[in-house]
Amino acid sequence: MSEKNLSQKLKDLDSKVEWFYSGDFKLEKASEKYKEALELSKEIEKDLKNLKNEIEILSEDFTK
């Protein structure tokens, strides 16, 4: 199974958040869905930090 890219993760997170506002919302599943969204948001944050670091490294190379 291939790893999802940042764009796919953002779409997944958006879908998870939308569930809370949908007609499918069930209080019994809210905690589980929240935990899933929280874990995904942590992955996205890590990906963004890595991307920022890559950009900073590339920027340093261009300024030399």
mmCIF file of the N, C-alpha and C atoms, coordinates in Angstrom:
data_MODEL
# 
_entry.id   MODEL 
# 
loop_
_atom_site.group_PDB 
_atom_site.id 
_atom_site.type_symbol 
_atom_site.label_atom_id 
_atom_site.label_alt_id 
_atom_site.label_comp_id 
_atom_site.label_asym_id 
_atom_site.label_entity_id 
_atom_site.label_seq_id 
_atom_site.pdbx_PDB_ins_code 
_atom_site.Cartn_x 
_atom_site.Cartn_y 
_atom_site.Cartn_z 
_atom_site.occupancy 
_atom_site.B_iso_or_equiv 
_atom_site.pdbx_formal_charge 
_atom_site.auth_seq_id 
_atom_site.auth_comp_id 
_atom_site.auth_asym_id 
_atom_site.auth_atom_id 
_atom_site.pdbx_PDB_model_num 
ATOM 1   N N  . MET A 1 1  ? 0.850   -1.190 0.000  1.00 0.00 ? 1  MET A N  1 
ATOM 2   C CA . MET A 1 1  ? 0.000   0.000  0.000  1.00 0.00 ? 1  MET A CA 1 
ATOM 3   C C  . MET A 1 1  ? 0.887   1.241  0.000  1.00 0.00 ? 1  MET A C  1 
ATOM 4   N N  . SER A 1 2  ? 0.635   2.155  -0.903 1.00 0.00 ? 2  SER A N  1 
ATOM 5   C CA . SER A 1 2  ? 1.458   3.354  -1.006 1.00 0.00 ? 2  SER A CA 1 
ATOM 6   C C  . SER A 1 2  ? 1.019   4.391  0.026  1.00 0.00 ? 2  SER A C  1 
ATOM 7   N N  . GLU A 1 3  ? 1.986   5.180  0.448  1.00 0.00 ? 3  GLU A N  1 
ATOM 8   C CA . GLU A 1 3  ? 1.729   6.220  1.427  1.00 0.00 ? 3  GLU A CA 1 
ATOM 9   C C  . GLU A 1 3  ? 1.025   7.392  0.749  1.00 0.00 ? 3  GLU A C  1 
ATOM 10  N N  . LYS A 1 4  ? 0.085   7.990  1.463  1.00 0.00 ? 4  LYS A N  1 
ATOM 11  C CA . LYS A 1 4  ? -0.658  9.120  0.907  1.00 0.00 ? 4  LYS A CA 1 
ATOM 12  C C  . LYS A 1 4  ? 0.217   10.366 0.898  1.00 0.00 ? 4  LYS A C  1 
ATOM 13  N N  . ASN A 1 5  ? 0.008   11.191 -0.111 1.00 0.00 ? 5  ASN A N  1 
ATOM 14  C CA . ASN A 1 5  ? 0.734   12.457 -0.154 1.00 0.00 ? 5  ASN A CA 1 
ATOM 15  C C  . ASN A 1 5  ? -0.014  13.505 0.667  1.00 0.00 ? 5  ASN A C  1 
ATOM 16  N N  . LEU A 1 6  ? 0.598   14.653 0.816  1.00 0.00 ? 6  LEU A N  1 
ATOM 17  C CA . LEU A 1 6  ? 0.042   15.713 1.653  1.00 0.00 ? 6  LEU A CA 1 
ATOM 18  C C  . LEU A 1 6  ? -1.343  16.149 1.177  1.00 0.00 ? 6  LEU A C  1 
ATOM 19  N N  . SER A 1 7  ? -1.504  16.271 -0.107 1.00 0.00 ? 7  SER A N  1 
ATOM 20  C CA . SER A 1 7  ? -2.789  16.697 -0.659 1.00 0.00 ? 7  SER A CA 1 
ATOM 21  C C  . SER A 1 7  ? -3.898  15.687 -0.321 1.00 0.00 ? 7  SER A C  1 
ATOM 22  N N  . GLN A 1 8  ? -3.588  14.424 -0.436 1.00 0.00 ? 8  GLN A N  1 
ATOM 23  C CA . GLN A 1 8  ? -4.566  13.387 -0.114 1.00 0.00 ? 8  GLN A CA 1 
ATOM 24  C C  . GLN A 1 8  ? -4.910  13.404 1.371  1.00 0.00 ? 8  GLN A C  1 
ATOM 25  N N  . LYS A 1 9  ? -3.899  13.610 2.201  1.00 0.00 ? 9  LYS A N  1 
ATOM 26  C CA . LYS A 1 9  ? -4.135  13.675 3.649  1.00 0.00 ? 9  LYS A CA 1 
ATOM 27  C C  . LYS A 1 9  ? -5.027  14.855 4.006  1.00 0.00 ? 9  LYS A C  1 
ATOM 28  N N  . LEU A 1 10 ? -4.803  15.996 3.362  1.00 0.00 ? 10 LEU A N  1 
ATOM 29  C CA . LEU A 1 10 ? -5.641  17.167 3.620  1.00 0.00 ? 10 LEU A CA 1 
ATOM 30  C C  . LEU A 1 10 ? -7.090  16.913 3.219  1.00 0.00 ? 10 LEU A C  1 
ATOM 31  N N  . LYS A 1 11 ? -7.280  16.238 2.096  1.00 0.00 ? 11 LYS A N  1 
ATOM 32  C CA . LYS A 1 11 ? -8.640  15.892 1.663  1.00 0.00 ? 11 LYS A CA 1 
ATOM 33  C C  . LYS A 1 11 ? -9.294  14.937 2.650  1.00 0.00 ? 11 LYS A C  1 
ATOM 34  N N  . ASP A 1 12 ? -8.525  13.962 3.138  1.00 0.00 ? 12 ASP A N  1 
ATOM 35  C CA . ASP A 1 12 ? -9.047  13.020 4.131  1.00 0.00 ? 12 ASP A CA 1 
ATOM 36  C C  . ASP A 1 12 ? -9.439  13.737 5.419  1.00 0.00 ? 12 ASP A C  1 
ATOM 37  N N  . LEU A 1 13 ? -8.589  14.667 5.856  1.00 0.00 ? 13 LEU A N  1 
ATOM 38  C CA . LEU A 1 13 ? -8.891  15.419 7.073  1.00 0.00 ? 13 LEU A CA 1 
ATOM 39  C C  . LEU A 1 13 ? -10.155 16.244 6.883  1.00 0.00 ? 13 LEU A C  1 
ATOM 40  N N  . ASP A 1 14 ? -10.286 16.885 5.744  1.00 0.00 ? 14 ASP A N  1 
ATOM 41  C CA . ASP A 1 14 ? -11.479 17.667 5.446  1.00 0.00 ? 14 ASP A CA 1 
ATOM 42  C C  . ASP A 1 14 ? -12.725 16.787 5.504  1.00 0.00 ? 14 ASP A C  1 
ATOM 43  N N  . SER A 1 15 ? -12.622 15.597 4.945  1.00 0.00 ? 15 SER A N  1 
ATOM 44  C CA . SER A 1 15 ? -13.742 14.649 4.956  1.00 0.00 ? 15 SER A CA 1 
ATOM 45  C C  . SER A 1 15 ? -14.095 14.237 6.384  1.00 0.00 ? 15 SER A C  1 
ATOM 46  N N  . LYS A 1 16 ? -13.076 14.010 7.200  1.00 0.00 ? 16 LYS A N  1 
ATOM 47  C CA . LYS A 1 16 ? -13.316 13.616 8.588  1.00 0.00 ? 16 LYS A CA 1 
ATOM 48  C C  . LYS A 1 16 ? -13.992 14.736 9.366  1.00 0.00 ? 16 LYS A C  1 
ATOM 49  N N  . VAL A 1 17 ? -13.576 15.967 9.124  1.00 0.00 ? 17 VAL A N  1 
ATOM 50  C CA . VAL A 1 17 ? -14.190 17.107 9.812  1.00 0.00 ? 17 VAL A CA 1 
ATOM 51  C C  . VAL A 1 17 ? -15.631 17.299 9.337  1.00 0.00 ? 17 VAL A C  1 
ATOM 52  N N  . GLU A 1 18 ? -15.858 17.146 8.043  1.00 0.00 ? 18 GLU A N  1 
ATOM 53  C CA . GLU A 1 18 ? -17.216 17.291 7.507  1.00 0.00 ? 18 GLU A CA 1 
ATOM 54  C C  . GLU A 1 18 ? -18.179 16.283 8.121  1.00 0.00 ? 18 GLU A C  1 
ATOM 55  N N  . TRP A 1 19 ? -17.687 15.106 8.495  1.00 0.00 ? 19 TRP A N  1 
ATOM 56  C CA . TRP A 1 19 ? -18.544 14.080 9.090  1.00 0.00 ? 19 TRP A CA 1 
ATOM 57  C C  . TRP A 1 19 ? -19.265 14.630 10.315 1.00 0.00 ? 19 TRP A C  1 
ATOM 58  N N  . PHE A 1 20 ? -18.573 15.479 11.090 1.00 0.00 ? 20 PHE A N  1 
ATOM 59  C CA . PHE A 1 20 ? -19.168 16.022 12.309 1.00 0.00 ? 20 PHE A CA 1 
ATOM 60  C C  . PHE A 1 20 ? -20.386 16.909 12.011 1.00 0.00 ? 20 PHE A C  1 
ATOM 61  N N  . TYR A 1 21 ? -20.454 17.436 10.805 1.00 0.00 ? 21 TYR A N  1 
ATOM 62  C CA . TYR A 1 21 ? -21.558 18.316 10.426 1.00 0.00 ? 21 TYR A CA 1 
ATOM 63  C C  . TYR A 1 21 ? -22.578 17.617 9.542  1.00 0.00 ? 21 TYR A C  1 
ATOM 64  N N  . SER A 1 22 ? -22.352 16.351 9.280  1.00 0.00 ? 22 SER A N  1 
ATOM 65  C CA . SER A 1 22 ? -23.217 15.624 8.354  1.00 0.00 ? 22 SER A CA 1 
ATOM 66  C C  . SER A 1 22 ? -24.386 14.956 9.078  1.00 0.00 ? 22 SER A C  1 
ATOM 67  N N  . GLY A 1 23 ? -25.282 14.437 8.279  1.00 0.00 ? 23 GLY A N  1 
ATOM 68  C CA . GLY A 1 23 ? -26.403 13.676 8.815  1.00 0.00 ? 23 GLY A CA 1 
ATOM 69  C C  . GLY A 1 23 ? -25.978 12.316 9.334  1.00 0.00 ? 23 GLY A C  1 
ATOM 70  N N  . ASP A 1 24 ? -24.751 11.894 9.013  1.00 0.00 ? 24 ASP A N  1 
ATOM 71  C CA . ASP A 1 24 ? -24.234 10.602 9.474  1.00 0.00 ? 24 ASP A CA 1 
ATOM 72  C C  . ASP A 1 24 ? -23.652 10.672 10.884 1.00 0.00 ? 24 ASP A C  1 
ATOM 73  N N  . PHE A 1 25 ? -23.585 11.871 11.452 1.00 0.00 ? 25 PHE A N  1 
ATOM 74  C CA . PHE A 1 25 ? -22.995 12.051 12.776 1.00 0.00 ? 25 PHE A CA 1 
ATOM 75  C C  . PHE A 1 25 ? -23.714 11.213 13.811 1.00 0.00 ? 25 PHE A C  1 
ATOM 76  N N  . LYS A 1 26 ? -22.923 10.479 14.580 1.00 0.00 ? 26 LYS A N  1 
ATOM 77  C CA . LYS A 1 26 ? -23.462 9.706  15.704 1.00 0.00 ? 26 LYS A CA 1 
ATOM 78  C C  . LYS A 1 26 ? -22.547 9.971  16.891 1.00 0.00 ? 26 LYS A C  1 
ATOM 79  N N  . LEU A 1 27 ? -23.129 10.373 17.988 1.00 0.00 ? 27 LEU A N  1 
ATOM 80  C CA . LEU A 1 27 ? -22.371 10.723 19.177 1.00 0.00 ? 27 LEU A CA 1 
ATOM 81  C C  . LEU A 1 27 ? -21.478 9.567  19.631 1.00 0.00 ? 27 LEU A C  1 
ATOM 82  N N  . GLU A 1 28 ? -21.952 8.348  19.459 1.00 0.00 ? 28 GLU A N  1 
ATOM 83  C CA . GLU A 1 28 ? -21.194 7.168  19.883 1.00 0.00 ? 28 GLU A CA 1 
ATOM 84  C C  . GLU A 1 28 ? -19.883 7.026  19.111 1.00 0.00 ? 28 GLU A C  1 
ATOM 85  N N  . LYS A 1 29 ? -19.821 7.534  17.899 1.00 0.00 ? 29 LYS A N  1 
ATOM 86  C CA . LYS A 1 29 ? -18.626 7.413  17.073 1.00 0.00 ? 29 LYS A CA 1 
ATOM 87  C C  . LYS A 1 29 ? -17.772 8.683  17.086 1.00 0.00 ? 29 LYS A C  1 
ATOM 88  N N  . ALA A 1 30 ? -18.247 9.724  17.719 1.00 0.00 ? 30 ALA A N  1 
ATOM 89  C CA . ALA A 1 30 ? -17.570 11.018 17.681 1.00 0.00 ? 30 ALA A CA 1 
ATOM 90  C C  . ALA A 1 30 ? -16.155 10.950 18.252 1.00 0.00 ? 30 ALA A C  1 
ATOM 91  N N  . SER A 1 31 ? -15.974 10.256 19.357 1.00 0.00 ? 31 SER A N  1 
ATOM 92  C CA . SER A 1 31 ? -14.654 10.164 19.969 1.00 0.00 ? 31 SER A CA 1 
ATOM 93  C C  . SER A 1 31 ? -13.668 9.460  19.039 1.00 0.00 ? 31 SER A C  1 
ATOM 94  N N  . GLU A 1 32 ? -14.106 8.383  18.445 1.00 0.00 ? 32 GLU A N  1 
ATOM 95  C CA . GLU A 1 32 ? -13.253 7.638  17.513 1.00 0.00 ? 32 GLU A CA 1 
ATOM 96  C C  . GLU A 1 32 ? -12.887 8.492  16.306 1.00 0.00 ? 32 GLU A C  1 
ATOM 97  N N  . LYS A 1 33 ? -13.870 9.174  15.735 1.00 0.00 ? 33 LYS A N  1 
ATOM 98  C CA . LYS A 1 33 ? -13.624 10.025 14.562 1.00 0.00 ? 33 LYS A CA 1 
ATOM 99  C C  . LYS A 1 33 ? -12.707 11.192 14.911 1.00 0.00 ? 33 LYS A C  1 
ATOM 100 N N  . TYR A 1 34 ? -12.888 11.734 16.115 1.00 0.00 ? 34 TYR A N  1 
ATOM 101 C CA . TYR A 1 34 ? -12.032 12.838 16.554 1.00 0.00 ? 34 TYR A CA 1 
ATOM 102 C C  . TYR A 1 34 ? -10.585 12.373 16.664 1.00 0.00 ? 34 TYR A C  1 
ATOM 103 N N  . LYS A 1 35 ? -10.377 11.200 17.252 1.00 0.00 ? 35 LYS A N  1 
ATOM 104 C CA . LYS A 1 35 ? -9.022  10.660 17.389 1.00 0.00 ? 35 LYS A CA 1 
ATOM 105 C C  . LYS A 1 35 ? -8.382  10.428 16.023 1.00 0.00 ? 35 LYS A C  1 
ATOM 106 N N  . GLU A 1 36 ? -9.153  9.922  15.072 1.00 0.00 ? 36 GLU A N  1 
ATOM 107 C CA . GLU A 1 36 ? -8.640  9.714  13.717 1.00 0.00 ? 36 GLU A CA 1 
ATOM 108 C C  . GLU A 1 36 ? -8.214  11.042 13.089 1.00 0.00 ? 36 GLU A C  1 
ATOM 109 N N  . ALA A 1 37 ? -9.070  12.049 13.238 1.00 0.00 ? 37 ALA A N  1 
ATOM 110 C CA . ALA A 1 37 ? -8.769  13.365 12.669 1.00 0.00 ? 37 ALA A CA 1 
ATOM 111 C C  . ALA A 1 37 ? -7.551  13.980 13.348 1.00 0.00 ? 37 ALA A C  1 
ATOM 112 N N  . LEU A 1 38 ? -7.434  13.811 14.641 1.00 0.00 ? 38 LEU A N  1 
ATOM 113 C CA . LEU A 1 38 ? -6.299  14.351 15.386 1.00 0.00 ? 38 LEU A CA 1 
ATOM 114 C C  . LEU A 1 38 ? -4.998  13.691 14.936 1.00 0.00 ? 38 LEU A C  1 
ATOM 115 N N  . GLU A 1 39 ? -5.001  12.380 14.777 1.00 0.00 ? 39 GLU A N  1 
ATOM 116 C CA . GLU A 1 39 ? -3.809  11.659 14.325 1.00 0.00 ? 39 GLU A CA 1 
ATOM 117 C C  . GLU A 1 39 ? -3.415  12.101 12.913 1.00 0.00 ? 39 GLU A C  1 
ATOM 118 N N  . LEU A 1 40 ? -4.399  12.248 12.053 1.00 0.00 ? 40 LEU A N  1 
ATOM 119 C CA . LEU A 1 40 ? -4.135  12.695 10.695 1.00 0.00 ? 40 LEU A CA 1 
ATOM 120 C C  . LEU A 1 40 ? -3.585  14.124 10.690 1.00 0.00 ? 40 LEU A C  1 
ATOM 121 N N  . SER A 1 41 ? -4.119  14.980 11.539 1.00 0.00 ? 41 SER A N  1 
ATOM 122 C CA . SER A 1 41 ? -3.616  16.354 11.603 1.00 0.00 ? 41 SER A CA 1 
ATOM 123 C C  . SER A 1 41 ? -2.160  16.387 12.080 1.00 0.00 ? 41 SER A C  1 
ATOM 124 N N  . LYS A 1 42 ? -1.783  15.463 12.965 1.00 0.00 ? 42 LYS A N  1 
ATOM 125 C CA . LYS A 1 42 ? -0.391  15.382 13.405 1.00 0.00 ? 42 LYS A CA 1 
ATOM 126 C C  . LYS A 1 42 ? 0.516   14.942 12.266 1.00 0.00 ? 42 LYS A C  1 
ATOM 127 N N  . GLU A 1 43 ? 0.051   13.998 11.451 1.00 0.00 ? 43 GLU A N  1 
ATOM 128 C CA . GLU A 1 43 ? 0.815   13.562 10.277 1.00 0.00 ? 43 GLU A CA 1 
ATOM 129 C C  . GLU A 1 43 ? 1.005   14.729 9.301  1.00 0.00 ? 43 GLU A C  1 
ATOM 130 N N  . ILE A 1 44 ? -0.064  15.487 9.090  1.00 0.00 ? 44 ILE A N  1 
ATOM 131 C CA . ILE A 1 44 ? -0.006  16.632 8.176  1.00 0.00 ? 44 ILE A CA 1 
ATOM 132 C C  . ILE A 1 44 ? 0.970   17.679 8.698  1.00 0.00 ? 44 ILE A C  1 
ATOM 133 N N  . GLU A 1 45 ? 0.916   17.938 9.987  1.00 0.00 ? 45 GLU A N  1 
ATOM 134 C CA . GLU A 1 45 ? 1.831   18.909 10.580 1.00 0.00 ? 45 GLU A CA 1 
ATOM 135 C C  . GLU A 1 45 ? 3.282   18.458 10.389 1.00 0.00 ? 45 GLU A C  1 
ATOM 136 N N  . LYS A 1 46 ? 3.545   17.186 10.597 1.00 0.00 ? 46 LYS A N  1 
ATOM 137 C CA . LYS A 1 46 ? 4.900   16.646 10.395 1.00 0.00 ? 46 LYS A CA 1 
ATOM 138 C C  . LYS A 1 46 ? 5.332   16.799 8.936  1.00 0.00 ? 46 LYS A C  1 
ATOM 139 N N  . ASP A 1 47 ? 4.419   16.464 8.013  1.00 0.00 ? 47 ASP A N  1 
ATOM 140 C CA . ASP A 1 47 ? 4.724   16.614 6.584  1.00 0.00 ? 47 ASP A CA 1 
ATOM 141 C C  . ASP A 1 47 ? 5.040   18.063 6.232  1.00 0.00 ? 47 ASP A C  1 
ATOM 142 N N  . LEU A 1 48 ? 4.268   19.004 6.785  1.00 0.00 ? 48 LEU A N  1 
ATOM 143 C CA . LEU A 1 48 ? 4.492   20.418 6.502  1.00 0.00 ? 48 LEU A CA 1 
ATOM 144 C C  . LEU A 1 48 ? 5.834   20.891 7.056  1.00 0.00 ? 48 LEU A C  1 
ATOM 145 N N  . LYS A 1 49 ? 6.204   20.414 8.234  1.00 0.00 ? 49 LYS A N  1 
ATOM 146 C CA . LYS A 1 49 ? 7.509   20.778 8.793  1.00 0.00 ? 49 LYS A CA 1 
ATOM 147 C C  . LYS A 1 49 ? 8.637   20.247 7.915  1.00 0.00 ? 49 LYS A C  1 
ATOM 148 N N  . ASN A 1 50 ? 8.485   19.005 7.442  1.00 0.00 ? 50 ASN A N  1 
ATOM 149 C CA . ASN A 1 50 ? 9.503   18.432 6.559  1.00 0.00 ? 50 ASN A CA 1 
ATOM 150 C C  . ASN A 1 50 ? 9.606   19.220 5.259  1.00 0.00 ? 50 ASN A C  1 
ATOM 151 N N  . LEU A 1 51 ? 8.471   19.601 4.717  1.00 0.00 ? 51 LEU A N  1 
ATOM 152 C CA . LEU A 1 51 ? 8.451   20.378 3.486  1.00 0.00 ? 51 LEU A CA 1 
ATOM 153 C C  . LEU A 1 51 ? 9.103   21.744 3.700  1.00 0.00 ? 51 LEU A C  1 
ATOM 154 N N  . LYS A 1 52 ? 8.812   22.362 4.825  1.00 0.00 ? 52 LYS A N  1 
ATOM 155 C CA . LYS A 1 52 ? 9.422   23.653 5.158  1.00 0.00 ? 52 LYS A CA 1 
ATOM 156 C C  . LYS A 1 52 ? 10.935  23.518 5.231  1.00 0.00 ? 52 LYS A C  1 
ATOM 157 N N  . ASN A 1 53 ? 11.405  22.463 5.874  1.00 0.00 ? 53 ASN A N  1 
ATOM 158 C CA . ASN A 1 53 ? 12.846  22.232 5.980  1.00 0.00 ? 53 ASN A CA 1 
ATOM 159 C C  . ASN A 1 53 ? 13.480  22.047 4.602  1.00 0.00 ? 53 ASN A C  1 
ATOM 160 N N  . GLU A 1 54 ? 12.821  21.299 3.736  1.00 0.00 ? 54 GLU A N  1 
ATOM 161 C CA . GLU A 1 54 ? 13.333  21.088 2.378  1.00 0.00 ? 54 GLU A CA 1 
ATOM 162 C C  . GLU A 1 54 ? 13.432  22.413 1.624  1.00 0.00 ? 54 GLU A C  1 
ATOM 163 N N  . ILE A 1 55 ? 12.406  23.240 1.774  1.00 0.00 ? 55 ILE A N  1 
ATOM 164 C CA . ILE A 1 55 ? 12.390  24.536 1.089  1.00 0.00 ? 55 ILE A CA 1 
ATOM 165 C C  . ILE A 1 55 ? 13.503  25.426 1.618  1.00 0.00 ? 55 ILE A C  1 
ATOM 166 N N  . GLU A 1 56 ? 13.700  25.405 2.925  1.00 0.00 ? 56 GLU A N  1 
ATOM 167 C CA . GLU A 1 56 ? 14.775  26.218 3.511  1.00 0.00 ? 56 GLU A CA 1 
ATOM 168 C C  . GLU A 1 56 ? 16.138  25.758 3.007  1.00 0.00 ? 56 GLU A C  1 
ATOM 169 N N  . ILE A 1 57 ? 16.322  24.456 2.904  1.00 0.00 ? 57 ILE A N  1 
ATOM 170 C CA . ILE A 1 57 ? 17.597  23.923 2.398  1.00 0.00 ? 57 ILE A CA 1 
ATOM 171 C C  . ILE A 1 57 ? 17.805  24.336 0.949  1.00 0.00 ? 57 ILE A C  1 
ATOM 172 N N  . LEU A 1 58 ? 16.767  24.225 0.149  1.00 0.00 ? 58 LEU A N  1 
ATOM 173 C CA . LEU A 1 58 ? 16.866  24.637 -1.255 1.00 0.00 ? 58 LEU A CA 1 
ATOM 174 C C  . LEU A 1 58 ? 17.135  26.129 -1.367 1.00 0.00 ? 58 LEU A C  1 
ATOM 175 N N  . SER A 1 59 ? 16.505  26.909 -0.523 1.00 0.00 ? 59 SER A N  1 
ATOM 176 C CA . SER A 1 59 ? 16.714  28.362 -0.550 1.00 0.00 ? 59 SER A CA 1 
ATOM 177 C C  . SER A 1 59 ? 18.142  28.717 -0.199 1.00 0.00 ? 59 SER A C  1 
ATOM 178 N N  . GLU A 1 60 ? 18.714  28.008 0.764  1.00 0.00 ? 60 GLU A N  1 
ATOM 179 C CA . GLU A 1 60 ? 20.111  28.255 1.132  1.00 0.00 ? 60 GLU A CA 1 
ATOM 180 C C  . GLU A 1 60 ? 21.033  27.949 -0.052 1.00 0.00 ? 60 GLU A C  1 
ATOM 181 N N  . ASP A 1 61 ? 20.749  26.874 -0.763 1.00 0.00 ? 61 ASP A N  1 
ATOM 182 C CA . ASP A 1 61 ? 21.568  26.505 -1.917 1.00 0.00 ? 61 ASP A CA 1 
ATOM 183 C C  . ASP A 1 61 ? 21.534  27.583 -2.990 1.00 0.00 ? 61 ASP A C  1 
ATOM 184 N N  . PHE A 1 62 ? 20.401  28.214 -3.182 1.00 0.00 ? 62 PHE A N  1 
ATOM 185 C CA . PHE A 1 62 ? 20.265  29.237 -4.213 1.00 0.00 ? 62 PHE A CA 1 
ATOM 186 C C  . PHE A 1 62 ? 20.882  30.566 -3.814 1.00 0.00 ? 62 PHE A C  1 
ATOM 187 N N  . THR A 1 63 ? 21.057  30.772 -2.534 1.00 0.00 ? 63 THR A N  1 
ATOM 188 C CA . THR A 1 63 ? 21.622  32.050 -2.095 1.00 0.00 ? 63 THR A CA 1 
ATOM 189 C C  . THR A 1 63 ? 23.133  32.033 -2.043 1.00 0.00 ? 63 THR A C  1 
ATOM 190 N N  . LYS A 1 64 ? 23.730  30.862 -2.274 1.00 0.00 ? 64 LYS A N  1 
ATOM 191 C CA . LYS A 1 64 ? 25.203  30.751 -2.249 1.00 0.00 ? 64 LYS A CA 1 
ATOM 192 C C  . LYS A 1 64 ? 25.801  31.236 -3.532 1.00 0.00 ? 64 LYS A C  1 
# 
